[in-house]
Amino acid sequence: MIEVLSFDLDGTLVDTGGEIAAAVNDTLRDFGLAPRAQAEIETLVGAGAHALMRRLLTRVQAPQLPDTAAVLHRFEQHYAAHAGTAARPYPGCADALARLHAAGVRMACVTNKEQRHARRVLEACALAPYFMLLVGGDTLPFKKPDARVLRHVVAALGSVPARAAHVGDSETDLAAARNAGVADWAVPWGYNAGVSVVQARPSRLFGSFADIAEAVLAPSAVSARRAAGLH
């Protein structure tokens, strides 16, 4: 029985590719650098905004690259302005979260995005009320795929790894789940460096949010949850 269910944010719950690309390209323009295609930028999503910008700068061809610290500072300013403005939950996301929340499933959002930006995206998309816990890439001294991230989440929500699952769109999410001993679940939309997440062999691949809710709220699981006083 799954008592704790955690979700990645970017590419799993919410499509944030457009707003991230807008912030990246605003930053590049500030330093006289050419904008990059959104599809390319999306392949760099997953390790946090600073990692994304550092990776992108290694691809930029220019006579002289700007100071990395200055670029990161400017990106922070631009993404603070863009966060949540164009983000959209994937189809069926809100309905499934509402069902899970109503059934007493303890849920967390676990992302490598900086926590302040993640919170703004969740609030803008009206998803924040469904989560008991938000863990960003700067919340703890470590981030996904470090095993301690999801172990912290499971413990904070009063359960054990054997009764938890993590849902993500990337190999990083699957590694985080496996390292922590929780079920490694995946969805086929999202980013994952432009490669199908199927190649990472998740233990379960869900084609919709409704399917995730059904897997957790199967009659036997609901009965066990009620017997345990969780609903």
C-alpha positions in Angstrom: 0.0 0.0 0.0 1.3 3.5 -0.9 1.0 5.9 2.0 3.4 8.6 0.7 3.5 9.7 -2.9 6.1 12.3 -4.1 6.1 14.0 -7.4 8.8 15.8 -9.4 7.7 19.3 -10.6 9.1 20.4 -14.0 8.1 18.0 -16.7 6.1 15.8 -14.4 3.3 17.9 -12.8 3.8 21.0 -14.8 5.0 22.1 -18.2 7.5 24.9 -17.4 9.6 24.7 -20.5 8.3 28.0 -22.0 8.9 30.2 -19.0 12.3 28.7 -18.3 13.3 29.3 -21.9 12.0 32.9 -21.7 14.2 33.6 -18.6 17.2 31.9 -20.2 17.0 33.9 -23.4 16.3 37.2 -21.6 19.6 36.5 -19.7 21.5 35.6 -22.8 20.3 38.8 -24.6 21.4 40.9 -21.6 25.0 39.7 -22.3 24.8 40.1 -26.0 24.5 36.4 -26.6 22.1 34.7 -29.2 18.9 33.1 -27.8 18.6 29.3 -27.9 15.7 27.1 -29.0 13.3 26.1 -26.3 13.7 22.4 -27.2 17.5 22.7 -26.5 16.9 24.4 -23.2 14.4 21.8 -22.1 17.1 19.1 -22.5 19.0 20.8 -19.8 16.2 20.9 -17.2 16.5 18.7 -14.2 19.4 19.7 -12.0 18.2 23.2 -11.0 18.4 26.6 -12.7 22.1 27.3 -11.9 23.2 23.9 -13.3 21.1 24.6 -16.5 22.8 27.9 -17.1 26.2 26.5 -16.5 25.6 23.7 -18.9 24.2 26.1 -21.5 27.2 28.4 -21.3 29.5 25.5 -22.2 27.7 25.4 -25.6 27.8 29.2 -26.3 30.2 30.3 -29.0 31.4 33.9 -28.3 34.7 35.8 -28.4 34.5 36.2 -24.7 32.0 34.6 -22.3 30.6 36.7 -19.5 31.4 36.0 -15.8 29.4 33.0 -14.8 28.4 34.5 -11.4 27.0 37.6 -13.2 25.0 35.4 -15.6 23.5 33.3 -12.7 22.6 36.5 -10.8 20.9 37.9 -13.9 19.1 34.7 -14.6 17.8 34.6 -11.0 16.2 38.0 -11.6 14.6 37.0 -14.9 13.3 33.7 -13.6 11.9 35.3 -10.5 9.8 37.5 -12.9 8.8 34.5 -15.2 8.2 31.8 -12.6 4.6 30.7 -12.7 3.6 33.0 -15.5 3.4 30.4 -18.3 3.5 27.2 -16.3 0.6 24.8 -17.0 -0.3 21.5 -15.2 -0.3 18.6 -17.5 -3.8 17.2 -18.4 -5.5 15.5 -15.5 -3.0 16.6 -12.9 -5.2 18.7 -10.7 -8.1 16.2 -10.7 -5.8 13.3 -9.8 -4.1 15.2 -7.0 -7.5 16.2 -5.6 -8.6 12.6 -5.6 -5.4 11.5 -3.9 -5.6 14.3 -1.3 -9.2 13.6 -0.5 -8.4 9.9 0.1 -5.7 10.8 2.6 -2.6 10.1 0.6 0.3 12.1 2.0 2.0 13.9 -0.9 5.1 15.9 -1.4 6.6 17.8 -4.3 10.3 17.1 -4.7 12.3 19.1 -7.2 15.8 20.3 -8.0 14.4 23.7 -8.8 15.1 26.3 -6.1 12.4 26.1 -3.5 11.2 29.7 -3.8 10.6 29.3 -7.6 9.0 25.9 -7.1 6.6 27.3 -4.6 5.6 30.1 -6.9 4.9 27.7 -9.7 2.8 25.4 -7.5 0.8 28.4 -6.3 0.3 29.9 -9.7 -1.0 26.5 -10.9 -3.3 26.1 -7.9 -1.5 22.9 -6.9 0.2 23.9 -3.6 -2.8 22.9 -1.3 -2.4 19.3 -2.3 1.1 18.9 -0.9 2.1 18.5 2.7 5.7 19.1 1.9 7.8 20.9 -0.7 11.5 20.1 -1.1 13.5 22.2 -3.5 17.0 21.8 -4.7 18.2 24.2 -2.1 16.0 23.0 0.8 18.5 20.3 2.0 22.3 20.1 1.8 21.8 17.6 -1.0 19.4 17.0 -3.9 18.1 14.3 -6.2 19.3 11.7 -6.9 20.9 11.6 -3.5 19.1 8.9 -1.4 18.8 11.2 1.5 16.3 13.5 -0.2 13.4 11.0 -0.6 14.3 9.3 2.7 13.9 12.7 4.4 10.5 13.1 2.6 9.3 9.7 3.7 10.3 10.1 7.3 8.9 13.7 7.5 5.5 12.3 6.3 5.6 9.5 8.8 6.1 6.5 6.7 8.8 4.1 5.4 10.3 3.6 2.0 8.5 0.4 1.3 5.2 2.3 1.5 6.2 5.2 -0.7 6.6 5.9 -4.4 8.2 8.8 -6.4 6.8 9.9 -9.7 9.1 11.7 -12.2 9.9 12.2 -15.9 13.6 11.6 -15.8 16.5 9.2 -15.1 17.4 11.5 -12.2 14.0 10.9 -10.5 14.2 7.1 -11.1 17.7 7.0 -9.6 16.5 9.1 -6.6 13.7 6.6 -5.9 15.9 3.6 -6.3 18.6 5.0 -4.1 16.1 5.7 -1.4 14.3 2.3 -1.6 11.0 3.8 -2.8 9.0 2.7 -5.8 10.4 4.3 -9.0 7.4 5.4 -11.1 7.5 7.5 -14.3 5.4 9.4 -16.8 6.3 9.6 -20.5 5.9 13.3 -21.0 8.5 15.8 -19.7 12.1 16.5 -20.6 14.7 13.8 -19.5 17.5 15.4 -21.6 15.4 14.8 -24.7 15.6 11.0 -24.3 12.6 8.7 -23.6 12.3 7.9 -19.9 11.4 4.3 -21.0 15.1 3.7 -21.6 15.7 4.1 -17.8 13.3 1.2 -17.2 11.0 2.5 -14.5 9.3 -0.1 -12.4 5.9 1.4 -13.6 5.2 3.8 -16.4 1.9 5.6 -16.3 0.2 7.1 -19.3 -2.0 9.5 -17.4 -2.5 11.0 -14.0 -5.8 9.1 -13.7 -3.8 5.9 -14.0 -1.5 6.9 -11.1 -4.5 7.7 -8.9 -6.1 4.4 -9.7 -2.9 2.5 -8.9 -2.8 4.1 -5.4 -6.5 4.1 -4.8 -7.3 0.6 -5.8 -10.1 -0.9 -3.6 -7.7 -3.0 -1.6 -5.4 0.0 -1.0 -8.3 2.2 0.1 -9.5 -0.5 2.5 -6.1 -0.8 4.1 -5.7 2.9 4.4 -9.1 3.2 6.2 -8.1 0.3 8.5 -4.9 2.2 9.4 -6.9 5.3 10.2 -5.5 7.3 7.2 -8.9 8.1 5.7 
